[in-house]
Amino acid sequence: MNAAHPPKPARPLPTIIEARTLLRGQPELLITHQGELYRLRMTRNGKLILTK
Protein backbone atom coordinates (compact mmCIF):
# COMPACT_ATOMS: atom_id res chain seq x y z
CA MET A 1 0.00 0.00 0.00
CA ASN A 2 1.35 3.43 -0.94
CA ALA A 3 1.19 6.02 1.89
CA ALA A 4 1.15 8.84 -0.66
CA HIS A 5 -2.09 7.49 -2.18
CA PRO A 6 -4.31 5.93 0.47
CA PRO A 7 -7.18 3.83 -0.88
CA LYS A 8 -10.43 5.65 -1.55
CA PRO A 9 -13.20 4.78 0.91
CA ALA A 10 -15.80 2.41 -0.49
CA ARG A 11 -18.99 4.11 -1.64
CA PRO A 12 -22.07 2.99 0.27
CA LEU A 13 -24.45 0.75 -1.62
CA PRO A 14 -27.62 2.48 -2.86
CA THR A 15 -30.89 1.75 -1.09
CA ILE A 16 -33.09 -0.74 -2.94
CA ILE A 17 -36.86 -0.17 -2.81
CA GLU A 18 -39.36 -2.32 -4.68
CA ALA A 19 -41.29 -0.17 -7.19
CA ARG A 20 -44.58 -1.67 -6.03
CA THR A 21 -43.81 -0.42 -2.51
CA LEU A 22 -43.41 3.12 -3.87
CA LEU A 23 -46.51 2.94 -6.06
CA ARG A 24 -48.68 1.27 -3.34
CA GLY A 25 -51.01 -0.33 -5.88
CA GLN A 26 -51.48 2.88 -7.85
CA PRO A 27 -50.47 3.18 -11.52
CA GLU A 28 -48.44 6.35 -10.95
CA LEU A 29 -46.61 8.41 -8.36
CA LEU A 30 -45.74 12.11 -8.32
CA ILE A 31 -42.26 13.04 -7.06
CA THR A 32 -40.95 16.54 -6.32
CA HIS A 33 -37.25 17.26 -6.75
CA GLN A 34 -35.67 20.71 -6.47
CA GLY A 35 -39.03 22.38 -7.04
CA GLU A 36 -39.82 20.30 -10.15
CA LEU A 37 -42.61 17.73 -10.44
CA TYR A 38 -41.90 14.28 -11.89
CA ARG A 39 -44.31 11.45 -12.69
CA LEU A 40 -43.29 7.82 -12.21
CA ARG A 41 -45.71 5.40 -13.78
CA MET A 42 -45.86 1.70 -14.45
CA THR A 43 -47.01 0.58 -17.89
CA ARG A 44 -49.33 -2.34 -18.56
CA ASN A 45 -46.21 -4.35 -19.43
CA GLY A 46 -44.68 -3.63 -16.01
CA LYS A 47 -42.07 -1.14 -17.25
CA LEU A 48 -41.38 2.10 -15.39
CA ILE A 49 -41.45 5.52 -17.04
CA LEU A 50 -40.21 8.68 -15.31
CA THR A 51 -41.26 11.96 -16.95
CA LYS A 52 -40.90 15.59 -16.03
Helices and strands as residue ranges (DSSP letters): H 19-23, E 28-33, E 36-42, E 48-51
